[in-house]
Amino acid sequence: MGSMEGEGGRLFFQAETFDTQKLDRRRPSSRVVVEPAQELPVHTECDVLVVGGGPAGTAAAVAAARLGADVVLLERYNHLGGLSTGGLVIWIDRMTDWNGTHVIRGFAEELLSRLTRDMIAGPSPAEWGSKDPERVAHWALRTAAFNGTVTHSPTLDPEWLKAESLAMVLEAGVHPIFHAWGARPLLEGNRVTGCAFESKEGRRAVLAKVTIDATGDGDLYARAGSGFDTEVDTRDIHGCMNTAWLFGGVDMQAFLRFRGETPEQFSQFMARGREAMRFFEKPVVSWRDDVAVFMGPRLAGYSALKVEDLSEVEIRSHQLMVEHLAFYRAHAPGFSNAFLMLSAPQLGVRHGRRLVGQGKLTREAWDGRIAADEIGVSPSLSPKFANVSVPYGAIVPREVEGLLAPGRHLSCDATSHSFMREIPQCWLTGHAAGVAAAIAADRGLRLAEVPVAEMRVKLAAQGAFLSEAREMAES
């Protein structure tokens, strides 16, 4: 994946995306049914309700509970971690800046520190920021060196990340409810007072002083009446979807030697694959040498907000997984004994909605300015940009009260979304949302009125990195 700056400065990543002829669809019906009003049983009441147990939701739940809040976490699957586990996005993008400084810390650092060396792979801290050509070449083949710099971008075992995420949630005193799909926000005027959810017990409700929408696509804030943006450039990988998969029984070291030492043959191999099936993807390393990760092919032209589109992406991705296995077993060094290990239980969605918030993270803020309401620091897309200061206003809806929206559906422009959607940034904004929610629930404050200075003190106490700390270290 290479960087690219396109029209209007929006496109930054050049990677293969695939436009598709959509499958034949069933004709939609014009009929409607009327659902009778019903009284919902209140399943429980709490201080902070987190809907969605992905990276942002898990971080938010733990952070809020550690500040004394009574926290309930609703999750539609049987595990935590979202795309970092169920989506098999087991390559965690950069958590260091281009100087090697570890900037995404706090919850993220603590969670990854629980993984032992047989559960996680990547450069050691001594190598972060290295520009040594030999180390860069080595780690570039292993998804941990970009723009001539070694970064903290590990790959990890998704099952252990599930296990440690759950352990942190339980240790903090959070009450998780699995197999519960957050269906609709409960409202008093424009204030969210909890969420109705669907489960095997039917439709029930949770009442909360503060609700955190960590669904990833802004499902709750959209249904609560918040403004949002959905536009995305169809040429941009961030508008694509796919189901990732794992192949076992491989020899990734043999494949990496083939890719790195015989680039012409590798190029011919990739061309042959595209000719054979058009939608063709190369593997990346995992936490162990006998498991390969396929993060694509990335399918363009589908909406993460339409159920028929989601279904079609799943169909195509699973068909492509089987086709890739046959091709790689026949033609790729290290893959002759490969087998289907796992297709991701969760669809790889990169973009659904982006909040219209009290604030907004935009391209103009990549110049090193520090947001007055900073809640964390993100690495920039390339060394030509400074670190990016993330504002609290980007997770606070403009039109809706009682709800925060950390994660990939936060308030930002389409270009900033290209990195703010990543797992480390979701840990960052989720961590901040949990701290803000706990303060607001404890004092009965509107979320827009939570003192940011106090938030930063509590975030720093929980290990988060902030620009103030950087300035003090450099002075």
Residue pairs with C-beta under 8 A, 6 or more apart in sequence:
1 13
1 14
1 15
1 237
2 13
2 14
2 15
3 12
3 13
3 14
3 147
3 381
3 382
4 11
4 12
4 13
4 14
5 11
5 12
6 233
6 235
9 363
9 415
10 233
10 236
10 414
10 415
11 233
11 235
11 236
11 415
12 381
12 382
12 415
12 418
13 236
13 237
13 238
13 418
15 237
15 298
16 281
16 296
16 297
16 298
17 235
17 236
17 237
17 240
17 298
17 299
17 300
18 240
18 278
18 279
18 297
18 298
18 299
18 300
19 234
19 300
19 301
20 299
20 300
20 301
20 302
20 316
22 301
22 312
23 312
23 315
25 308
38 203
40 196
40 203
40 204
40 205
41 204
41 205
42 204
42 205
42 206
42 207
43 177
43 197
43 204
43 205
43 206
44 72
44 175
44 206
44 207
45 194
45 206
45 207
45 208
46 69
46 70
46 71
46 72
46 175
46 206
46 207
46 208
46 209
47 64
47 69
47 70
47 71
47 208
47 209
47 210
47 437
47 438
47 441
47 442
48 60
48 61
48 64
48 65
48 69
48 70
48 71
48 72
48 208
48 209
48 210
48 211
48 212
48 434
48 437
48 438
48 441
49 71
49 72
49 74
49 194
49 195
49 206
49 207
49 208
49 210
49 211
49 212
50 57
50 60
50 61
50 64
50 71
50 72
50 73
50 74
50 174
50 211
50 212
50 214
50 434
51 57
51 74
51 182
51 195
51 197
51 211
51 212
51 213
51 214
51 215
51 220
52 74
52 75
52 76
52 82
52 182
52 213
52 214
52 215
52 216
52 407
53 61
53 73
53 74
53 75
53 77
53 79
53 80
53 81
53 82
53 165
53 169
53 176
53 214
54 80
54 81
54 82
54 83
54 84
54 214
54 216
54 407
54 426
55 81
55 82
55 83
55 84
55 407
55 423
55 426
55 427
55 430
56 82
56 214
56 216
56 406
56 407
56 408
56 426
56 427
56 429
56 430
56 433
57 73
57 75
57 80
57 82
57 212
57 214
57 407
57 430
58 73
58 80
58 81
58 82
58 107
58 165
58 168
58 169
58 430
59 106
59 107
59 108
59 406
59 426
59 427
59 428
59 430
59 431
59 433
59 434
60 212
60 214
60 404
60 406
60 430
60 431
60 433
60 434
60 437
61 71
61 73
61 169
61 172
61 174
61 176
61 434
62 107
62 168
62 169
62 172
62 174
62 434
63 107
63 430
63 431
63 432
63 433
63 434
63 435
63 438
63 462
64 71
64 212
64 434
64 435
64 437
64 438
64 441
65 71
65 169
65 172
65 173
65 174
65 434
65 438
66 172
66 462
67 434
67 435
67 438
67 439
67 442
67 458
68 438
68 442
69 437
69 438
69 441
69 442
71 172
71 173
71 174
71 175
72 174
72 175
72 176
72 177
72 206
72 208
73 169
73 174
73 175
73 176
73 177
74 177
74 180
74 181
74 182
74 195
74 197
74 206
75 176
75 177
75 178
75 179
75 180
76 179
76 180
76 181
76 182
77 86
77 178
77 179
77 345
77 346
78 178
78 179
79 85
79 86
79 162
79 165
79 166
79 178
80 162
80 165
80 166
80 169
80 176
81 158
81 161
81 162
81 165
82 216
82 346
82 426
83 89
83 216
83 346
83 348
83 349
83 423
84 90
84 92
84 158
84 161
84 423
85 158
85 159
85 161
85 162
85 165
86 158
86 344
86 345
86 346
87 244
87 344
87 345
87 346
87 347
87 348
88 158
88 244
88 245
88 246
88 293
88 295
88 342
88 344
88 348
89 244
89 295
89 348
89 423
90 155
90 156
90 157
90 158
90 161
90 286
90 287
90 293
91 143
91 153
91 154
91 155
91 284
91 285
91 293
91 295
92 112
92 153
92 154
92 155
92 156
92 423
92 424
93 153
93 419
93 422
93 423
93 424
94 146
94 151
94 152
94 153
94 379
94 424
95 102
95 103
95 104
95 105
95 108
95 109
95 151
95 152
95 153
95 379
95 424
96 102
96 103
96 128
96 129
96 151
96 152
96 379
97 103
97 379
97 380
97 387
98 129
98 147
98 149
98 379
98 380
98 382
98 383
99 129
100 128
100 129
100 130
100 149
100 150
100 151
101 129
101 470
102 109
102 125
102 128
102 152
102 465
103 377
103 378
103 379
103 387
103 465
103 470
104 376
104 377
104 378
104 379
104 424
104 425
104 427
104 428
104 465
105 463
105 464
105 465
106 376
106 427
106 428
106 431
106 459
106 462
106 463
106 464
106 465
107 427
107 430
107 431
107 462
107 463
107 464
108 424
108 427
108 428
108 431
109 463
110 168
110 463
111 161
111 164
111 165
111 168
111 427
112 120
112 154
112 156
114 164
114 167
114 168
115 156
115 157
115 160
115 161
115 164
118 157
118 287
118 288
119 156
119 157
119 160
119 161
119 287
120 154
120 155
120 156
120 157
120 160
120 287
121 142
121 154
121 155
121 156
121 285
121 286
121 287
121 288
122 142
122 144
122 152
122 153
122 154
122 155
123 130
123 135
123 139
123 144
123 145
123 150
123 151
123 152
123 153
125 152
127 135
127 139
127 150
128 150
128 151
128 152
129 149
129 150
129 151
130 136
130 149
130 150
131 148
131 149
131 150
132 150
135 145
135 150
136 145
136 148
136 149
136 150
137 145
137 260
138 145
139 145
139 150
139 151
140 146
141 256
141 259
141 260
141 285
142 155
142 256
142 284
142 285
143 153
143 155
143 284
143 285
144 150
144 151
144 152
144 153
144 154
145 151
146 153
147 382
147 383
149 383
151 379
155 284
155 285
155 286
155 287
155 293
156 287
157 287
157 288
166 176
169 176
170 176
177 197
177 199
179 199
179 200
180 197
180 198
180 199
181 197
181 198
181 199
182 195
182 196
182 197
182 215
182 219
182 220
183 195
183 196
183 197
183 198
183 203
184 195
184 196
184 220
184 223
185 192
185 194
185 195
185 196
185 211
185 220
185 221
185 223
185 224
185 403
186 192
186 193
186 194
186 195
186 196
186 205
186 207
187 193
187 224
187 225
190 224
190 225
190 399
190 400
190 401
191 400
191 401
191 402
192 211
192 220
192 224
192 400
192 401
192 402
192 403
193 207
193 208
193 211
193 402
194 205
194 206
194 207
194 208
194 211
195 205
195 206
195 208
195 211
195 220
196 203
196 204
196 205
197 203
197 204
197 205
197 206
208 441
209 402
209 440
209 441
209 444
210 402
210 403
210 404
210 437
210 440
210 441
210 447
211 220
211 402
211 403
211 404
212 403
212 404
212 405
212 406
212 430
212 433
212 434
212 437
213 219
213 220
213 221
213 403
213 404
213 405
213 409
214 406
214 407
214 430
214 433
215 407
215 409
216 349
216 352
216 407
216 408
216 409
217 304
217 305
217 349
217 352
217 353
217 409
218 226
218 228
218 352
218 353
218 354
218 355
218 405
218 409
220 403
221 228
221 353
221 355
221 397
221 400
221 403
221 405
221 409
222 228
222 353
224 397
224 400
224 403
225 399
225 400
226 355
226 356
226 397
226 398
226 399
226 400
226 403
226 405
227 355
227 356
227 397
227 398
227 399
228 353
228 354
228 355
228 356
228 409
229 353
229 354
229 356
229 414
230 303
230 305
230 352
230 353
230 354
231 414
232 238
232 239
232 351
232 414
232 417
233 239
233 414
234 300
234 301
235 300
236 414
236 418
237 298
237 350
238 350
238 351
238 414
238 417
238 418
238 421
239 300
239 350
239 351
240 296
240 298
240 299
240 300
240 302
240 350
241 298
241 299
241 302
241 304
241 309
241 310
241 313
241 347
241 348
241 349
241 350
242 295
242 296
242 297
242 298
242 299
242 313
242 317
242 347
242 348
243 313
243 314
243 317
243 318
243 321
243 343
243 344
243 347
243 348
244 293
244 294
244 295
244 296
244 343
244 344
244 348
245 293
245 294
245 317
245 321
245 340
245 341
245 342
245 343
245 344
246 286
246 291
246 292
246 293
246 294
246 341
246 342
247 283
247 291
247 292
247 294
247 325
247 328
247 335
247 338
247 339
247 340
247 341
248 290
248 291
248 338
248 339
248 340
248 341
249 290
249 337
249 338
249 339
249 341
250 283
250 289
250 290
250 291
250 292
250 334
250 335
250 337
250 338
251 289
251 290
251 333
251 334
251 335
252 283
252 285
252 286
252 289
252 290
252 291
252 292
252 334
253 289
253 334
254 333
254 334
255 283
255 292
255 332
255 333
255 334
255 335
256 285
257 333
258 265
258 266
258 269
258 332
258 333
258 334
259 266
259 282
269 331
269 332
270 280
270 282
272 331
273 280
273 327
273 331
274 280
276 327
277 320
277 323
277 324
277 327
279 297
279 299
279 316
279 320
280 297
280 324
280 327
281 294
281 295
281 296
281 297
281 320
281 324
283 292
283 293
283 294
283 328
284 292
284 293
284 294
284 295
285 292
285 293
286 292
286 293
291 341
292 335
292 338
294 321
294 324
295 348
297 317
297 320
299 313
299 316
299 317
302 309
302 310
302 312
302 313
303 309
303 352
304 310
304 349
304 350
304 351
304 352
305 352
305 353
310 347
313 347
314 347
317 343
317 347
318 343
321 340
321 343
322 340
325 338
325 339
325 340
328 335
328 338
329 335
329 336
329 337
329 338
350 408
350 421
351 408
351 417
351 421
352 408
352 409
353 409
354 409
354 410
354 411
354 412
354 414
354 417
355 394
355 395
355 397
355 405
355 409
355 410
355 411
356 397
356 398
356 399
356 411
357 393
357 394
357 395
357 396
357 397
357 398
357 405
357 410
357 411
358 393
358 396
358 397
358 398
358 411
358 448
359 371
359 373
359 391
359 392
359 393
359 394
359 396
359 411
360 391
360 393
360 394
360 411
360 412
360 413
361 388
361 390
361 391
361 394
361 410
361 411
361 412
361 413
361 416
361 420
362 412
362 413
362 416
363 413
363 415
363 416
365 371
365 388
365 389
365 416
366 380
366 381
366 385
366 386
366 388
366 416
367 385
367 386
368 386
368 387
369 389
370 389
370 467
371 389
371 390
371 391
371 392
372 391
372 452
373 391
373 392
373 393
373 452
374 389
374 390
374 391
374 392
374 452
374 456
374 466
374 467
375 390
375 391
375 392
375 395
375 428
375 429
375 432
375 436
375 452
375 455
375 456
375 459
375 464
376 390
376 428
376 429
376 431
376 432
376 459
376 464
376 465
376 466
377 387
377 388
377 389
377 390
377 465
377 466
377 467
377 470
378 387
378 388
378 390
378 419
378 420
378 424
378 425
378 428
379 387
379 388
379 419
380 386
380 387
380 388
380 419
381 418
381 419
387 467
387 470
388 416
388 419
389 467
390 420
390 425
390 428
390 429
390 432
392 432
392 436
392 450
392 452
392 455
393 411
394 410
394 411
394 412
394 429
395 404
395 405
395 406
395 410
395 411
395 429
395 432
395 433
395 436
396 404
396 405
396 447
396 448
397 403
397 404
397 405
401 446
401 447
402 447
403 447
404 433
404 436
404 437
404 447
405 411
405 433
406 426
406 429
406 430
406 432
406 433
407 426
407 429
407 430
408 417
408 420
408 421
408 426
410 420
410 429
412 420
419 425
420 429
428 464
431 459
431 462
431 464
432 455
432 459
432 464
435 455
435 458
435 459
435 462
436 447
436 450
436 455
437 447
439 445
439 450
439 451
439 454
439 455
439 458
440 446
440 447
440 449
440 450
456 466
456 468
459 466
460 466
460 469
